[in-house]
Amino acid sequence: MNDKANPQASALTSIPFQREPNLRQRILVVEDDAAIRKLNTEVLTYSGYQVDTAEDGQAAWDALQLYNYDLVVTDNNMPNMTGVELIKKLQDARKFLPVIMATGTVPDEEFARYPCLQPAAMLLKPYPLNELLHAVKEVLRATNDALQENAPPPNRPVEPLANQFRL
């Protein structure tokens, strides 16, 4: 295949993909631009993630009601529901899920007004695909680390006491 004829193929071959299984973490890619959605999905799938897609925030919200995800990668400027509105809806529903916002314009005004809506990471379009992979890995790692810190201690079998009586 001629890389000059297909710049996306050239971009894909230059990315350091993770080829080992990663416990099949599930990611929802929310993007109204079909080409970007497809490219992001292919890169993440090839890197070992299980990926679902949604073409806008409302479709993403519907998917979030049906399935459990480890991460959402979303655009902001989309029809039906923006990325910021999706983050707010997640918080209102107490669905604590990390979000990476990959957008052409950062919604600074909304973030200034509502700092709690800040995503875990931001990518400004056009972003290199290796930056997407790096952000995904870092956000998932940080989320896993936080979950482990807050996890209760593992259950250990209780050893009987030496002077314990049996009835």
C-alpha positions as CSV (number, residue, x, y, z in Angstrom):
1,M,0.0,0.0,0.0
2,N,1.3,3.4,-0.9
3,D,1.6,5.6,2.3
4,K,1.3,8.8,0.3
5,A,-2.1,7.6,-1.1
6,N,-3.3,6.8,2.4
7,P,-2.0,9.2,5.1
8,Q,-4.1,7.4,7.8
9,A,-2.3,4.1,7.1
10,S,1.0,5.9,7.4
11,A,-0.1,7.4,10.7
12,L,-1.2,4.0,12.0
13,T,2.1,2.3,11.2
14,S,4.1,4.9,13.1
15,I,2.2,4.5,16.4
16,P,3.7,2.4,19.2
17,F,0.7,0.0,19.7
18,Q,0.3,-2.1,22.7
19,R,0.0,-5.6,21.3
20,E,-0.4,-7.5,24.6
21,P,-3.8,-8.0,26.2
22,N,-4.8,-5.3,28.7
23,L,-7.7,-7.0,30.4
24,R,-9.9,-5.7,27.6
25,Q,-10.7,-2.4,29.2
26,R,-13.9,-1.0,27.6
27,I,-13.9,2.5,26.1
28,L,-16.7,4.5,24.6
29,V,-15.6,6.8,21.8
30,V,-18.1,9.7,21.3
31,E,-17.5,11.6,18.1
32,D,-19.8,13.1,15.5
33,D,-17.2,13.1,12.7
34,A,-17.3,9.6,11.3
35,A,-13.7,9.5,10.0
36,I,-12.2,10.6,13.4
37,R,-14.5,8.2,15.2
38,K,-13.4,5.3,12.9
39,L,-9.7,6.1,13.2
40,N,-9.8,6.5,17.0
41,T,-11.7,3.2,17.3
42,E,-9.3,1.4,15.0
43,V,-6.3,2.6,17.0
44,L,-7.7,1.8,20.4
45,T,-9.0,-1.6,19.2
46,Y,-5.6,-2.5,17.6
47,S,-4.0,-1.5,21.0
48,G,-6.1,-4.1,22.8
49,Y,-9.1,-2.2,24.1
50,Q,-12.7,-3.1,23.7
51,V,-14.3,-0.1,22.0
52,D,-17.9,1.0,21.4
53,T,-18.8,4.2,19.6
54,A,-21.5,6.8,19.7
55,E,-22.1,9.6,17.1
56,D,-23.2,12.2,19.7
57,G,-23.7,12.8,23.4
58,Q,-27.3,11.4,23.5
59,A,-26.3,8.2,21.8
60,A,-23.4,8.0,24.3
61,W,-25.8,8.5,27.2
62,D,-28.0,5.7,25.9
63,A,-25.0,3.4,25.7
64,L,-23.9,4.3,29.2
65,Q,-27.3,3.2,30.5
66,L,-26.8,-0.3,29.0
67,Y,-23.1,-1.0,29.4
68,N,-20.2,-0.5,31.9
69,Y,-17.2,1.4,30.6
70,D,-13.8,2.1,32.0
71,L,-13.3,5.3,30.0
72,V,-15.2,7.8,27.7
73,V,-13.3,9.6,25.0
74,T,-15.6,12.4,23.8
75,D,-15.7,15.4,21.4
76,N,-17.4,18.5,22.8
77,N,-19.2,20.2,19.9
78,M,-21.8,17.6,18.8
79,P,-25.5,17.6,18.0
80,N,-28.1,16.5,20.6
81,M,-25.7,16.7,23.6
82,T,-22.3,18.3,23.9
83,G,-19.4,16.6,25.6
84,V,-19.7,19.0,28.6
85,E,-23.4,18.2,28.9
86,L,-22.5,14.5,28.9
87,I,-20.0,15.0,31.7
88,K,-22.6,16.9,33.7
89,K,-25.1,14.2,33.1
90,L,-22.6,11.5,34.3
91,Q,-21.9,13.5,37.4
92,D,-25.6,14.1,38.1
93,A,-26.3,10.4,37.8
94,R,-23.3,9.7,40.1
95,K,-21.5,7.7,37.4
96,F,-17.9,8.3,38.3
97,L,-16.2,7.5,35.0
98,P,-13.0,9.1,33.7
99,V,-13.5,11.2,30.6
100,I,-11.0,12.4,28.0
101,M,-12.2,15.3,25.9
102,A,-10.8,15.3,22.4
103,T,-12.1,18.5,20.8
104,G,-11.3,21.3,18.4
105,T,-12.1,24.0,20.9
106,V,-11.8,23.9,24.6
107,P,-15.0,24.9,26.4
108,D,-13.1,27.3,28.7
109,E,-16.2,29.3,29.6
110,E,-18.1,26.2,30.9
111,F,-15.0,24.9,32.8
112,A,-14.5,28.3,34.4
113,R,-18.2,28.4,35.4
114,Y,-18.2,24.7,36.5
115,P,-14.7,23.6,37.4
116,C,-16.1,20.2,38.6
117,L,-16.8,19.4,34.9
118,Q,-13.1,19.3,34.0
119,P,-12.3,16.0,32.2
120,A,-9.4,13.8,33.3
121,A,-7.5,14.8,30.2
122,M,-7.8,17.1,27.2
123,L,-6.7,16.6,23.6
124,L,-6.9,19.5,21.2
125,K,-7.7,18.5,17.6
126,P,-5.8,17.7,15.5
127,Y,-3.9,15.5,17.9
128,P,-1.4,12.8,17.0
129,L,-2.8,9.3,17.6
130,N,0.1,8.4,19.9
131,E,-1.1,11.3,22.2
132,L,-4.5,9.7,22.3
133,L,-3.0,6.3,23.3
134,H,-0.8,8.0,25.9
135,A,-3.7,9.9,27.4
136,V,-5.9,6.7,27.5
137,K,-3.1,4.7,29.2
138,E,-2.4,7.4,31.7
139,V,-6.0,8.1,32.6
140,L,-6.8,4.4,33.0
141,R,-3.6,3.8,35.0
142,A,-4.5,6.8,37.3
143,T,-8.0,5.5,37.7
144,N,-6.8,2.0,38.6
145,D,-4.3,3.4,41.1
146,A,-7.0,5.4,42.8
147,L,-9.4,2.4,42.9
148,Q,-6.6,0.3,44.5
149,E,-5.9,3.0,47.1
150,N,-9.5,3.1,48.1
151,A,-10.2,-0.7,48.0
152,P,-10.8,-2.5,51.3
153,P,-8.1,-4.8,52.4
154,P,-8.3,-8.3,50.9
155,N,-10.3,-10.9,52.8
156,R,-8.0,-13.2,54.7
157,P,-9.0,-16.4,56.3
158,V,-9.5,-16.0,60.1
159,E,-7.0,-18.1,62.0
160,P,-8.6,-19.8,65.0
161,L,-7.3,-18.7,68.4
162,A,-5.2,-21.3,70.3
163,N,-7.5,-21.1,73.3
164,Q,-10.8,-21.1,71.3
165,F,-13.3,-23.7,72.6
166,R,-15.4,-25.8,70.2
167,L,-18.9,-26.8,71.2
